């Protein structure tokens, strides 16, 4: 399965996005293996999507009654809150790690360029990017556990109030 070089960054970015959307990472035993499995899934999804005939190539597009697929206000608010959550997690990273992670994952700069800008090796850029991702995933997992504990406490409190 050959992948065009210009698509590799997009696939990696989509994989990080998929991982960042996880509510809980406690099931992950081997982060590297999990990442590559997620990347493979992203790649297969792209291949499937490319095989689909584009709707605009059909002759009678006007005859189709398409529903509005724009996200509803609730989804927009939820997405905005999730974005703020991820930004806060990135902002909480150690300085150099945050700077490298931001350049690599947000600005999508190549490792080579980041290394040249910062005067470090590409291995340092890669290590700091991975470190940033691990810290973010760990924070997400901790937030998920905290939310679960809070929900459990609320249920117990509700049960006590009913008795």
N, C-alpha and C positions, 0 to 999 in steps of 0.2 A: 504494500500500500504506500505509494509515493505521495508525499505532501509537498505542495509548492512552498518554497522557502518563505515567501511573503505571508503565507497563512499560518506558519508555525507560531508566531507571536500571538495571533488571534486565538488559536487553539489553547495556548498556555493561559492567556487572559481569561477565556471562557471557563477553563478548568478551575482557575483561582476563584472566579465568580461562583461557580457551582459549589466549591468547598466553603466559601464565605457564607453561602446561604444555608448551610447545615445548622440546624438548631442544636444538635448535640454531636460531639466528636468522640465520645467515650467508647464507641464501638470500634474505632480505628486502632488497630494493633500495630500496623506497620505503615507509617505515614507516607513513605516513599512509594510503596506498592499501591497504596490507596490512591495516591496522586496519579500514578501512571494508569491505573484502571479507570479513574475518572477522565483522564485525558483521552483514553481510548474510546470511552463512551461519547465524549464530545465529538471526536473525529467521526465516529460512526453516525451520530446524529446529523452531522454536516453532510456526509455522503448520502444519507437517506433524503435529506432536504433537497439536495442538488438533483436527485432523481425525479422529484415531483414536477409535474408539468405546471408551469406558471399559469395562474388564472388569467392574466392579461393576454395570454396567447390564444385563448378561446375566442371564437368568432362572436358569440352571443353574450358578452359580458353584461350588457345592459339588461338582459332578461333575468339575470340572477338577482335574487333579493338577499343581499348580504347584511348581516347584523353589524351594528357598530361594535368594533372590537377594542375601542379605546377603554382603558381601565376606568372603572367607576371611581368616585371620589374616595371611597374607603380604601381601595387598593393604592391610590396615589398617596394618601396619607401614610399608609403602612410602608410603602416603598420609601417615602421621604424619611420616615423614622428609622428605617433600616439603614439608609444611607448615612444618616447622622450617627447612628450607632457604629458603623464601620469607620467613619471618619474619626470618631472619638477613640476607637481602638488603635487606629494608625497614629493619631496624635500622641497616644500614650507610650508608643515605642521609644526606646532609647534614641538619642539624637542621631547618631550616624546610621543606625539601623532604619530609623524613620525616613531619613533623607534618601537613603539608597532604595528602600522599599517604595517610596513615593515615585522616585524617578523611574524605577523598573516597572512597577505595576499600575501606577496611575498615569504617568506620562508615556509609558510603554517605550522607554529608551532602551537601546541595546546595551548589554552588559559591557561591551567594549567601550562605548561612549561614556558610560557612567564611570568606569574604571579610569579612563583618561581624565575626565573632569575632576575626579576626587583624588587622583594620584595614588590609586590602590590597584591591586591585581584584580583580574576578572574573577578569580576564586573568592576573593573577599566580597565582591559584589554578590556573587551567587550565595555565599554563606550568609551574608546579612539579609538577603531577600528571603532565604529559607527560614532564618531565625525569626524574621518579622512575621512570616506566615504562621510559624509554630506558635509564637506568642499570641497572635490574633486568634488562632483556633483554640488555644488554651483559655483565653479570656472568654470566648464565645461559649465554650463548654462550661466554664465556671458560672457565667451568667445564666445559662440554661439550668444548671443545678440549683442556683439561688432562686430562680423563678419557680422551679418545681417544688422546692422547700416552702416557699411562700404560699403557693397554691395549696399545698398539703396542710399548712397551718391554718389557712382560711377555712378549709373544709372542716377541720377539727373544731375550730371556733364556731362555725355555723351549726355543727352537730350539737355542741354544748348549749348553744342558745336555744335550740329547738326543744331540748330536754327539759 
